[in-house]
């Protein structure tokens, strides 16, 4: 029997098995809604209280007024549970600040390198005096800085801050977490220097030499230990879905990176297969669960309402874990790999619609009648934008895996546009929102200039939309031109020039947003601007009552 038929039949049988498991779980009551688990992110009495630390006092009052609904309780949240949350925040403050500071540093450096690479696509004679200034090296330094420097540091900061909160316990082993962060950032700096000098392993997203990659693995291991020990010593009975996403993502990325960087093991066609097994999974099993887990916490927390369906969130987690593993093979359609592998990848890419639909339905239900709150809450604006882009990028990715679409879009700028829709419009925007929420709790200082948050959002949002639309159109036209045997290849290159120029315009707006973001962060860290009542950390113990009164 043809291998493609076997793989399709296998996927069908797995779906049937999943259907019977679903029916069995319904009969056993395993999927009965669990409002207690959905409400674990709130202290008792806190449901109905909107929360956005990025706002000043008047802004929080306006948000609360807009979020209020008939039947909301007027009593205060349980002070004992608020104390637990504040103590958890205090225990993670130093590691979180370290990760966020490194993340913002690499974001600025990486985005400047990215804009430089973008400009060189339509200005190829600019900056050619040194080998490290060539497009190939500058782009690869950009990838390493933003994927590992920015997103990974910000994701680790999010994990270290959010888990103690959700588990209502102190972070155990904070010095080990900081040691792990030091190893990871030493590796990032060393990798960027090595790539600039021409020392690279030559695999997409895995360019750093394996000798440097060892520091990444050691760093993750140093962080995993305290995270798991904190999880074991939790003080909550129900694990909120964000805990599932965050802990699983940390374990997944460590295993993925370790296997992908094994020296001397992956060669020839197997190297390409492993490369895209890792390349797609670093997005789907590291960046995506971190961002989805963040949305599942911050979005309900900001509006003061539990997630609409806790079971849908769990369904989304397990289907993501089950279906995503072999999605990367669709990047090798037409390459020298077994036909069943690419077909299996296409099938699993289409099955990814299930976790995306579960997330989208859940978030739409949670926000039903509350969309207007985005006008009041800048953090909510980032989360809603990121959630919408998750749906769009995932659906586009599933369609792009189809052979008919892949034939046109592959090896074009269309794929670059899609990658930025996921890694920037979805993941990075969510991380921006998370940092805006977290830092006032970490630094005991509110954002000094709230209007800069809105400015940064619009610069980033408009920039990525110009970038995505321009490259998508130009990439599709490029693919059609390359498939037309009557047109010379250079025509497919020249027709993309206007769209590459629009890419640079969008990229320049994104860089401007990052500079605003970094400047605002420095102003906050250096205590510029007006001092207001903040919530939580780097604060003396005597401020405990103030934190309970004003912070959540």
N, C-alpha and C positions, 0 to 999 in steps of 0.2 A: 504494500500500500504506500502511496506517496507520502513523504514526510510532512508536507504541508497539511494534508488531510489528517494525518495522525495528530499533529499539533493542535489543529482546530478541534478535532474530536476530543483530545485531552482537555482543552479549555472548556468545551461544552460539558464534559462529564464532571469537571470540577465545579462548574456552575450548578449542575443538578445536585451534586453533593451538598454544596452550600445552601441550596434551597431547602433540602431536607433537614439540614442542621438548623436553619432558621425556623422551620415549622416545629421541629422538636423543642427548640428553645422557647417558642411561643407557648407551647403546651405546658412546659415546666415553669413558665413565668419568669424566665431569665431576662426577658426584654421588657418587663413591666417598668414603666418610667420610675426613675429614682430621684425624686425632688430633693432628697437629703444630700445626695452626692452633687447635684447641680448647684446647691446653695452653699457648698463648703467654702467657697471663696469669700463669703460674707460672714461677719460676726453676727451673733444673734441680735435681732433688732435693726440690722443695718440695711436690709432689703428696702429699696425705695429711696435710699440716699445716694444721689449722684456724686461722682468723685472724679476730678481731673486736676491733679497738682500743677499742671501747666498753666492754669488760670490764676489770676489774682483773686482777692477776696470777693470783689463785686462780680467778677465773671463766674465764680463758683455759685454765687447766689442766683444769678440769672439761669445757669444751667440747672440748678436744683428746682427752680420755679418752672422751667420748661419741662423737666422730667417728671414732675409731680403728677400722680394719677389718683382718682377717687379711691378711697379705702386705704391709702398709705398710712402706716402707723406713725404717730408723732413722737414715740419714745426714743431715747438715745440707744446707741449700740452698746453691747455688753463691754464694760471697761476691762474686764479680765481678758477677754479675747483680743481686744485691741492692744493690751499690754504684750500678749504673746506675739502679735504681729510686729510690734515695734521692736521687741527683743530679737526676733528673727531678722528683721531688717538691719539692726545694729551689728549683728554677728557677721553679716556679709558685706558691710559697707566698703571696707578697704579693697577686697578683691574686685568688687563690682566697679568701683571707681577706676582701678587699674585697667581693667578690661575695656571700659568705655573710653578712657583717655587714649589707650593704644589704638582702639578702633577708629577714633576720629582722626588721629595722626595719619594712619594708613589710608583712610578715606580721602583726605586732602591730597596726599602724595600720589595715591593710585589714580584718582580722577584727573589730576593734572597730566599724568602719564597717558591716560586714556584719551584726553583731548588732544594731546600732542600726536598720538598715533592716528587719531581721526583726521587731523589737519594734514598729515603726511600722505593720506590716501588721495587727496586732490592737490597737494603741494609737495610732490615727491622730492624736490630738490632742496627742501627746507631742512636744516639740521642734518647734514650728511658728513660732517667733518670727522666724527669719531664712530667707531664700530658700535658702541653702546647706544648711539642715537638712531640707529637704523630701525625701520618699522618693526621687524621681527622681534628685536629685543625689547623695544619700548612697549609694544603691545603685551608681550609676555610678562614684563615687570608690572604692567597695569593689572593684568589678570591675577597675578600672585598677590599684589597689594590689596585688591578689593575683595577677592574671594577668601583668602586666608587672613589678611590683615584686618579688613573692615568687617566683613560679615561674620567670620569665625570668632573674632574677639567680641563683637557685639552680642553674638549668640551665646557665648560662654558667660558674659556678664548677665544676660537675661536668665540663663539657667541658674546661676549662683544666687541671684536675687530672688527669683520667683519660687524656687523649690522650698527654701525655708519658710517662706510666707504660706505656701499651700499646705505644708506639712506641720505648720505651727510649732516649729522647733528651731533651735539655733543651728547655724551651719557648723558642722563638726569638721575640724581639720582645715581651717581657713589658710594657715601657712602653706600647707601642701597645695592648695588651689593656686596661691600666688606663685609658688615655685613652678607649677605646671604652666601658668601664664607666662612666666619668664622664659622657660624653655621654648614655648611656642613662638614668642615674639623674637627671640634670638634666631630661631630658625627662619622666620619670615624675612628679617633683615639680611641674614646670610644668603638666603635664596635669591633675593632681589639683586644683591651684589654679585652672586655667582652668575646669574642669568645675564646681567649687564656685561660681565667679563667673557661671556660665551660658553660657560659651563652649564649644560642643561641635559636633562634626560630625554628631551624631545617628544614628550607625550602631552597631549592637550590636558590642561589643568593639573598635570603631574610633572611640570617642567623642572621643579627643584630636584637637585641630585639626591639620590637615596641616602647618601651620607648625612645630608642636612635633614632629610625627612625623618631620620631616627629621632631627632629632637622633638619633632611634632608628635610622634607616637609616645615618647616618654612624657611629654607635657599632658597629653590626653589621659594617660594612665594615672598621673599624679592627681588629676581632677576627678576621675571616675571614682577613686577610692573614697574621698570625702562625700561625694554626692550619694553614693550607695549607702554609706554609713549613716548619713543624715536621713536617708529614706527609711532605713531599718529602724531608726530611733524616732520615728514620727509620732505625733500626738493626735492625729486624726484617724478616724475609723475608715472613712471613705476617701479613696484617691480620686482627686479631680482629674478630668481628662487631660488637662495640660501637663500633669505629671507624667502620664503615659507618653505623650509626644516628646517631652523634653528629655527624659531619661533614655528612651529608646533611641532618639536622635544621637545622643552622646555616645552610646554603645555602637550604633551603626557606623558613624563616621570613623571611629577608631579602628574597627574591623575593616572597613572599606579601604582606608588609607594604608593600613598595614599590609593587606593582601596585594593592593595595586603596586606598592613600592618594593615588593620583594625583589632583591637584585638577582639578575641572571636567570629568572624563572620564566618571564613572559617574553617570547621572541616571535618574530614573523607575524603570521595572521593572528596567532593567539594574543600577541601584544596589542593589536588593534582592537580585538574583541574585549580584552581586559580594560583597555583604555576607555572605551565607551560604556562598559559596564560601570566603571568608576565615575566617568564624566557625567553621566546622567543621574546616577545614584547620589552623587554629592549634592545635586539639586533636590532630588525627590526624597532622599532619606536623611538629609542633614538640614539644608536650608528650609525646605517645605515644612517638615514637622515642627521645627523651631517657630516658624512664622505662624502656622496654623494654631499651635499651642498658645502662642502669645495672643492671637485674636480671641481664642476661646476664653482667655482670662480677662484681657483689658476691655474688650467690648462690653460684656455684661457688667464688669466692675464700674465702668464709667457711667453707664445708664442706670445702675442700681437695680438690675433685674436679672434673675437666673437665665441661663441659656434655655431656649425653648424646649429642646429635646436632648436630654443627656444620652439616650440610647443612640440617636443619630450620630452624636459625636464619637461614641465608641465604635459604631459601625464604620465611620470614616477612617478611624485609626487603623483598624484591622484590615480593611480592604486596601488602604494605602500600603501597609506592610506586605500584604499578600501579592498584590498585582504589580508593584513598581520594580521589583528586582531585575527583570530582564528587558525593561523598556528601552535601554540604550542601544540595543541592537538595530533599531531602525535607522541609525546613523550610518550603518554599513550596508544598506540595501544596494544591491548591484555589485558589492565587493566580493572578494574571494572567501566567503564564509558559507556554511551550509544553508540551504534554502529554508530548512525548518527553523533555524535560529532567527532569521529576519521575520519569518511569518509569526513565530511565537511572540516576538517583540511587538509586531503590529497588533496582534490580538490583545496583548496585555496593555498596550497603549490605549486601545479603545475601552478596555475594562476600567481604566482609570477614571472614566466618566462617573463611575459609581461613587468613590469617595468625594469627588468634587461636587457631585449633585447633593450628597448628604450634607456636606459643609454649607453649600449655597442655600439649600432649603432651611437648614437650621439657623443660619444667620439672618435670612430674610424673615423667618418667623420671629426671631428674637427682636429684630428691629422694626417689626410691623407697627406702624403708627408712631414710630419714634425717630424716623429719618431726619426730622427737623433739628434734632439735637446736635447734628454735625455743624450747624450754624453757630452753636455756642461752645463746642468743645473742639479745640485744635487736635488733641490726641485722638479723639474719635474720628476726626476727618482723615487722619493718616490710616487708621485701622480700616475704615470703610473703603477707602481707595484701594488699599492693599488687598482686602478681601475680594473686591470686584475684579482686580487684575489677576488674582489667583484663578478665579473662574475662567476668565478670558484666555489666559496663557495656557491653562491646562486643556481647555477645549481645543485651542489652536494646536497645541502639541499633539493631541490625539489625532486630529485631522492631518497634520503634517506627516504623521507616520504612515499614512496610506500611500501606496506606491504611486498612484496617479499624481498626488500632490508632491510627494518627495522627488519625483522625476524633475519637476520644474524648480522646486525651492532649494534642493540640496546644492551645496557648493556655491551658494549665492549670499548676498547680504540679507536676504529674507531670514535666514537662520540666525544671523547676528541680531536682527530686530527681535526675533522670538526669544532669544536668550536674555536680552535686556528687559523684555516684558516680564519675564519671570524673576530674574535676579535683582532688578531694580524696581520696576513698578509694583511688584508684589513684595518681595523679601525686604528690600532696603526701605521702602516706605513704612512697612510694619515696624522695622527696627527703629526708624526715626521716632515714630509714635511711642514705642516702648521706652526709649531713652528720655523723651520729654516727660513721661509719667514717672520714671524711676528716680531721676537725678534729684528732684526736690526732697525725696525720702532719704537719699544717700548723703547729700551735702548740707542738709538743714538750712537750705536757702532756696527761695523761689527763683524761677527764671526772671531776670531783672527787666527784660524788655519783651513782653508777651507778643507785641506786634511783629517782632522778628520771626516768630514761629509761623504766623500766617504767610509772611513774605517767603520764608524758606519753603513752605508747602507749595505755594503757587509757582515758584521758580522750578522746583523739582518736578511737579506734575506737568506743567506746560512743556518743560524741557524733554521729559521722557516721551510725551505724546508726539512732539515734533520729531524726535529721534525715531520712534517706532513707526509712525505713519510714513515718513520719508523713506526709511530703509526697506519697509515692507513693499511699497510700490516699486522702488528702484530695484530691489532684489527679484521681484516677480518678473519684471520686464527683462532683467538680466538673464534669468533662467530661460525665458521664452526665446531670447536672442541666441543663447548658446545651443538651444535645441534645433534652431533653424539652420540647416546645412548650407543654405544659400547666402547666409550672412557671415562675413568674416568675424573672427573672434574679437578683434579689437573694437568692433562696433558694440559688442556686449560690455566692453569696458568703458568706452566713452559715454555711452548713454546713461551710465550711473553717476557721472560727475555731478550734475545738479542735486541729486539725492544725497550724495556724500557731503555736499556743502550744507544741505539742510541738517544732516547728521551732526555736523560740527556746530551748527547754530544751537540745536537741542543740547548737545554736549556742553556748550559754553554756559547755557542756562543752568544745567545740572551742577557744573563746577561752581557757579556763582552761589547756588543754594548751599553747597557744601561749605563754602567760605563763610556764609552767614551763620550756618550751623556751628562751625568751629569757633567763630568769633563769639557767638552767644555762649557757647560752652565755657570759653576762657573767661568771659565777663562774669559768669556765674561762679566758676571755681575760684576766681580772684576777688570775689565779693564786691564787684562793681554793681552800680544800680541801687535802687531803693531796697532796704531790708524789710521783709514782711514776715508774718508768722509762717514758719515752714513746718513740715512734718518730718521728722525722724533724724537722720543719722549724723555722724561726726558731731553729735551734740552731747553736752555733759549730762550726767545722770539727773542733775537737778531739774532738767527740762522735761522730765517724764510727764508731769501733769499737763504741761503745755502741749506736748505731743498728743496725749490722749484727747485733749479738748479740741484740738484743731486738725489733727492728722488722722488718716484712716490707714 
